Amino acid sequence: MCPAFVRQDTFYVSLIRYSISISFSRMNKGILITVSVAIFFLYGSWTISPLESPYLPSAKVDQYINQHKYLAAKLKATSGIPMSIILGLAGLESNWGTSELARRSNNHFGIKKGAYWQGPVYCKDTEEYPDGRTSTRMVQCFRKYSYISDSYRDFGQHLTKDRYKGLYNHSPSRYRYWAYTLQDAGYATDPKYAEKLIHIIEHYQLHTLDRQMER
């Protein structure tokens, strides 16, 4: 398995790069010394590439959330899965509905075909970490849905498997525990999966939706 919503511009990850090149020569000794200093200042939660985590412009993310929040709320009400986890994971897996898998199979949660799936599938090249450390490209087959709502519903059903029982020992407000428990239970092979999910939740303040649901 290769986030009314509040978001402030100050949560963008910004990178300011200063490069200073100092050159001077000492002609009497024929020595030319060049000193290059690169200073990087990181602001925000972390620095990532677009392939590592879908930090899209806020308008696109807001659009996805506004269109699918009702599905997440319905799933939260029936399953107890936090809104932040549902939408954050959907954003991470589907790149906010823009990924190939999302567009061609309505699969927003990266759920693979599995041994007992009887429905249609969509196979594609994807990035996996078979040993939990090294990235490898391979073809995997994923579940294909008629509607996006089917993907949300199936995600909730997927998390009823025995290996995910530990999730429900945590309060819905403890999204960090949910993220790490999902990773430990093998939801994805990426060793940084929980970290990426948490950063998406915090970057887009998806945890505010959990608090809204508790009122």
Disulfide bonds with the S-S distance in Angstrom:
Cys123-Cys141 1.90
